[in-house]
Amino acid sequence: MDLLLWITIGFIIIGFVVLASMKKGMEGKLAFITANMEDEESSTKAKSIIWWIVSTTIWGVVSMILIVWWFHNHFG
């Protein structure tokens, strides 16, 4: 197998591990925000949740690009 495939597989697996490990913390932050709407700390936690969503989206897009790139190089 070629290097691009291993990079793609590694990137996807590491991303899943990171997302799974952070999921519980994000659920806790969301519960804190819903319980304490007026607290200043809620704003900080909300920003971290937004950045988590943005980074998850970027990870997904990069994963799709790597998969398409590998198929293009392998079958094209």
N, CA and C atoms as an extended XYZ file, in Angstrom:
228
Properties=species:S:1:pos:R:3:atomname:S:1:resname:S:1:resid:I:1 pbc="F F F"
N         0.854       -1.186        0.000 N   MET     1
C         0.000        0.000        0.000 CA  MET     1
C         0.893        1.240        0.000 C   MET     1
N         0.353        2.291       -0.517 N   ASP     2
C         1.160        3.494       -0.649 CA  ASP     2
C         1.019        4.416        0.567 C   ASP     2
N         1.910        5.377        0.594 N   LEU     3
C         1.983        6.294        1.738 CA  LEU     3
C         0.724        7.132        1.906 C   LEU     3
N         0.128        7.585        0.807 N   LEU     4
C        -1.072        8.423        0.889 CA  LEU     4
C        -2.228        7.682        1.562 C   LEU     4
N        -2.353        6.391        1.280 N   LEU     5
C        -3.407        5.606        1.925 CA  LEU     5
C        -3.178        5.525        3.426 C   LEU     5
N        -1.937        5.288        3.841 N   TRP     6
C        -1.634        5.208        5.275 CA  TRP     6
C        -1.844        6.550        5.973 C   TRP     6
N        -1.503        7.624        5.301 N   ILE     7
C        -1.740        8.951        5.876 CA  ILE     7
C        -3.236        9.183        6.041 C   ILE     7
N        -4.013        8.811        5.027 N   THR     8
C        -5.465        8.988        5.083 CA  THR     8
C        -6.078        8.161        6.205 C   THR     8
N        -5.713        6.888        6.274 N   ILE     9
C        -6.252        6.013        7.315 CA  ILE     9
C        -5.845        6.511        8.696 C   ILE     9
N        -4.587        6.893        8.855 N   GLY    10
C        -4.118        7.393       10.150 CA  GLY    10
C        -4.826        8.671       10.561 C   GLY    10
N        -5.010        9.572        9.602 N   PHE    11
C        -5.686       10.838        9.889 CA  PHE    11
C        -7.120       10.594       10.345 C   PHE    11
N        -7.813        9.688        9.673 N   ILE    12
C        -9.206        9.402       10.025 CA  ILE    12
C        -9.297        8.711       11.388 C   ILE    12
N        -8.460        7.732       11.637 N   ILE    13
C        -8.513        7.001       12.915 CA  ILE    13
C        -8.133        7.912       14.074 C   ILE    13
N        -7.072        8.687       13.929 N   ILE    14
C        -6.672        9.607       14.999 CA  ILE    14
C        -7.769       10.635       15.249 C   ILE    14
N        -8.398       11.120       14.172 N   GLY    15
C        -9.502       12.063       14.325 CA  GLY    15
C       -10.669       11.472       15.095 C   GLY    15
N       -11.036       10.226       14.776 N   PHE    16
C       -12.117        9.572       15.509 CA  PHE    16
C       -11.774        9.416       16.991 C   PHE    16
N       -10.549        9.044       17.286 N   VAL    17
C       -10.130        8.872       18.679 CA  VAL    17
C       -10.211       10.199       19.432 C   VAL    17
N        -9.741       11.266       18.806 N   VAL    18
C        -9.781       12.588       19.442 CA  VAL    18
C       -11.225       13.037       19.653 C   VAL    18
N       -12.070       12.860       18.641 N   LEU    19
C       -13.479       13.253       18.771 CA  LEU    19
C       -14.176       12.464       19.858 C   LEU    19
N       -13.928       11.170       19.909 N   ALA    20
C       -14.566       10.336       20.927 CA  ALA    20
C       -14.099       10.726       22.325 C   ALA    20
N       -12.833       11.055       22.466 N   SER    21
C       -12.325       11.422       23.787 CA  SER    21
C       -12.841       12.788       24.242 C   SER    21
N       -13.127       13.680       23.306 N   MET    22
C       -13.598       15.020       23.664 CA  MET    22
C       -15.125       15.103       23.790 C   MET    22
N       -15.838       14.117       23.303 N   LYS    23
C       -17.294       14.154       23.255 CA  LYS    23
C       -17.911       14.327       24.644 C   LYS    23
N       -17.443       13.558       25.604 N   LYS    24
C       -18.008       13.617       26.954 CA  LYS    24
C       -17.804       15.000       27.573 C   LYS    24
N       -16.631       15.584       27.370 N   GLY    25
C       -16.358       16.918       27.896 CA  GLY    25
C       -17.261       17.973       27.277 C   GLY    25
N       -17.509       17.843       25.992 N   MET    26
C       -18.388       18.804       25.307 CA  MET    26
C       -19.830       18.659       25.791 C   MET    26
N       -20.257       17.431       26.061 N   GLU    27
C       -21.603       17.226       26.604 CA  GLU    27
C       -21.732       17.882       27.981 C   GLU    27
N       -20.687       17.772       28.792 N   GLY    28
C       -20.696       18.410       30.104 CA  GLY    28
C       -20.735       19.930       30.004 C   GLY    28
N       -19.976       20.484       29.075 N   LYS    29
C       -19.989       21.939       28.872 CA  LYS    29
C       -21.352       22.409       28.401 C   LYS    29
N       -21.985       21.636       27.506 N   LEU    30
C       -23.308       21.994       27.022 CA  LEU    30
C       -24.336       21.945       28.151 C   LEU    30
N       -24.241       20.964       29.018 N   ALA    31
C       -25.145       20.884       30.163 CA  ALA    31
C       -24.948       22.076       31.095 C   ALA    31
N       -23.692       22.488       31.295 N   PHE    32
C       -23.406       23.647       32.136 CA  PHE    32
C       -24.007       24.908       31.526 C   PHE    32
N       -23.866       25.050       30.206 N   ILE    33
C       -24.390       26.239       29.529 CA  ILE    33
C       -25.908       26.308       29.649 C   ILE    33
N       -26.582       25.182       29.435 N   THR    34
C       -28.045       25.197       29.505 CA  THR    34
C       -28.533       25.451       30.919 C   THR    34
N       -27.760       25.047       31.934 N   ALA    35
C       -28.167       25.282       33.320 CA  ALA    35
C       -27.850       26.705       33.772 C   ALA    35
N       -26.808       27.312       33.254 N   ASN    36
C       -26.357       28.635       33.689 CA  ASN    36
C       -26.264       29.572       32.489 C   ASN    36
N       -27.391       30.024       32.013 N   MET    37
C       -27.405       30.865       30.808 CA  MET    37
C       -26.757       32.229       31.029 C   MET    37
N       -26.867       32.794       32.201 N   GLU    38
C       -26.404       34.164       32.452 CA  GLU    38
C       -24.945       34.235       32.916 C   GLU    38
N       -24.347       33.112       33.209 N   ASP    39
C       -22.993       33.090       33.750 CA  ASP    39
C       -21.973       33.467       32.673 C   ASP    39
N       -20.933       34.214       33.086 N   GLU    40
C       -19.891       34.622       32.137 CA  GLU    40
C       -19.076       33.425       31.667 C   GLU    40
N       -18.948       32.436       32.521 N   GLU    41
C       -18.206       31.227       32.157 CA  GLU    41
C       -18.918       30.469       31.030 C   GLU    41
N       -20.231       30.642       30.905 N   SER    42
C       -20.992       29.998       29.833 CA  SER    42
C       -20.517       30.481       28.466 C   SER    42
N       -20.164       31.750       28.376 N   SER    43
C       -19.680       32.300       27.113 CA  SER    43
C       -18.375       31.627       26.692 C   SER    43
N       -17.483       31.421       27.625 N   THR    44
C       -16.214       30.758       27.329 CA  THR    44
C       -16.442       29.318       26.909 C   THR    44
N       -17.338       28.633       27.608 N   LYS    45
C       -17.634       27.244       27.263 CA  LYS    45
C       -18.335       27.156       25.911 C   LYS    45
N       -19.194       28.137       25.614 N   ALA    46
C       -19.873       28.144       24.321 CA  ALA    46
C       -18.866       28.325       23.188 C   ALA    46
N       -17.876       29.190       23.394 N   LYS    47
C       -16.855       29.388       22.371 CA  LYS    47
C       -16.056       28.109       22.135 C   LYS    47
N       -15.760       27.382       23.209 N   SER    48
C       -15.004       26.139       23.034 CA  SER    48
C       -15.839       25.097       22.285 C   SER    48
N       -17.146       25.067       22.531 N   ILE    49
C       -18.013       24.143       21.801 CA  ILE    49
C       -18.072       24.533       20.324 C   ILE    49
N       -18.172       25.818       20.052 N   ILE    50
C       -18.207       26.275       18.658 CA  ILE    50
C       -16.908       25.910       17.940 C   ILE    50
N       -15.766       26.104       18.594 N   TRP    51
C       -14.489       25.744       17.980 CA  TRP    51
C       -14.380       24.236       17.779 C   TRP    51
N       -14.951       23.447       18.682 N   TRP    52
C       -14.954       21.998       18.536 CA  TRP    52
C       -15.766       21.591       17.305 C   TRP    52
N       -16.913       22.237       17.109 N   ILE    53
C       -17.746       21.957       15.939 CA  ILE    53
C       -17.019       22.359       14.656 C   ILE    53
N       -16.387       23.530       14.669 N   VAL    54
C       -15.642       23.988       13.493 CA  VAL    54
C       -14.494       23.031       13.177 C   VAL    54
N       -13.741       22.635       14.186 N   SER    55
C       -12.606       21.743       13.943 CA  SER    55
C       -13.069       20.363       13.491 C   SER    55
N       -14.207       19.888       14.007 N   THR    56
C       -14.760       18.617       13.554 CA  THR    56
C       -15.169       18.685       12.091 C   THR    56
N       -15.761       19.797       11.696 N   THR    57
C       -16.157       19.985       10.309 CA  THR    57
C       -14.926       20.021        9.400 C   THR    57
N       -13.905       20.742        9.810 N   ILE    58
C       -12.672       20.808        9.012 CA  ILE    58
C       -12.037       19.430        8.903 C   ILE    58
N       -12.010       18.679       10.002 N   TRP    59
C       -11.469       17.320        9.976 CA  TRP    59
C       -12.242       16.453        8.982 C   TRP    59
N       -13.559       16.569        8.972 N   GLY    60
C       -14.376       15.796        8.044 CA  GLY    60
C       -14.107       16.157        6.597 C   GLY    60
N       -13.991       17.440        6.313 N   VAL    61
C       -13.727       17.886        4.942 CA  VAL    61
C       -12.346       17.418        4.486 C   VAL    61
N       -11.342       17.558        5.343 N   VAL    62
C        -9.991       17.116        4.982 CA  VAL    62
C        -9.972       15.599        4.777 C   VAL    62
N       -10.706       14.853        5.591 N   SER    63
C       -10.787       13.404        5.420 CA  SER    63
C       -11.382       13.056        4.061 C   SER    63
N       -12.446       13.734        3.688 N   MET    64
C       -13.057       13.473        2.381 CA  MET    64
C       -12.108       13.822        1.245 C   MET    64
N       -11.396       14.934        1.372 N   ILE    65
C       -10.434       15.327        0.338 CA  ILE    65
C        -9.329       14.287        0.209 C   ILE    65
N        -8.824       13.789        1.345 N   LEU    66
C        -7.778       12.765        1.297 CA  LEU    66
C        -8.272       11.486        0.642 C   LEU    66
N        -9.506       11.083        0.932 N   ILE    67
C       -10.064        9.866        0.328 CA  ILE    67
C       -10.208       10.043       -1.182 C   ILE    67
N       -10.757       11.176       -1.605 N   VAL    68
C       -10.921       11.433       -3.036 CA  VAL    68
C        -9.559       11.497       -3.718 C   VAL    68
N        -8.593       12.136       -3.075 N   TRP    69
C        -7.253       12.250       -3.635 CA  TRP    69
C        -6.623       10.862       -3.810 C   TRP    69
N        -6.795        9.986       -2.788 N   TRP    70
C        -6.245        8.646       -2.898 CA  TRP    70
C        -6.899        7.876       -4.038 C   TRP    70
N        -8.231        7.930       -4.139 N   PHE    71
C        -8.917        7.245       -5.238 CA  PHE    71
C        -8.463        7.801       -6.593 C   PHE    71
N        -8.287        9.096       -6.670 N   HIS    72
C        -7.832        9.713       -7.922 CA  HIS    72
C        -6.449        9.208       -8.311 C   HIS    72
N        -5.546        9.101       -7.327 N   ASN    73
C        -4.184        8.628       -7.607 CA  ASN    73
C        -4.135        7.125       -7.865 C   ASN    73
N        -4.994        6.383       -7.179 N   HIS    74
C        -4.949        4.927       -7.273 CA  HIS    74
C        -5.641        4.419       -8.542 C   HIS    74
N        -6.779        4.972       -8.879 N   PHE    75
C        -7.564        4.492      -10.022 CA  PHE    75
C        -7.502        5.412      -11.242 C   PHE    75
N        -6.924        6.583      -11.072 N   GLY    76
C        -6.928        7.559      -12.174 CA  GLY    76
C        -5.781        7.523      -13.072 C   GLY    76
